[in-house]
Amino acid sequence: MGGRNSAVLLLLLILIAASFFTSSQARSITSTPTKPHVFRSFSINTNQSAATARSCSYTLTIKTSCSSPKYTRDKVSIAFGDAYGFEVYAPRLDNPSSRIFERCSTDTFQIRGPCTYEICYLNLLRVGSDGWKPESVKVYGPNRPVITFNYNKFLPNGVWFGFNHCRKVSGSVI
């Protein structure tokens, strides 16, 4: 009987330790207190081979702040990815004739790109003279929890602006 109790106790300790290490490694972008900032040296990853990367579908939900201009005709691009160099890029999300990115609105986009691991960076690029203030960007990916990047800042013109919470990975370019 003592051996059985010891085995049960050992199994319980292993489960507790495993849950501790698992939860301590999990990280939410929304709980990270950093603010978006300019990435002057950010460039699109052109080293990805479309032939070798699996393609996945992503849903983006972008909420425009109520303190943004009434609408924008500015060109808006997005790039997001993981610490291993897999990057999804959309050179143009906006469509001035369709009333996208109006003040206090939420717009949804479907984007295809390489399958990523945990998304740890997201950058927006705005080019134009109207201005735009996104409140948040949510990324829904295959087999991944939703990731929210909270902006609530006006995007500067002509530079990539966003977040990079990636940890260096051996052999990674991020």
Secondary structure, DSSP 8 states (H G I E B T S, - for coil): -HHHHHHHHHHHHHHHHHHHHHHHH---TTT-----EEETT--------TTTS-EEEEEEEEEE-TTS-S----EEEEEEE-TTS-EEEES----GGGTTT-TT-EEEEEEEEE--SS--EEEEEEESSS---EEEEEEE-TTS--EEEE--S---BTSEEEEE-----TT---
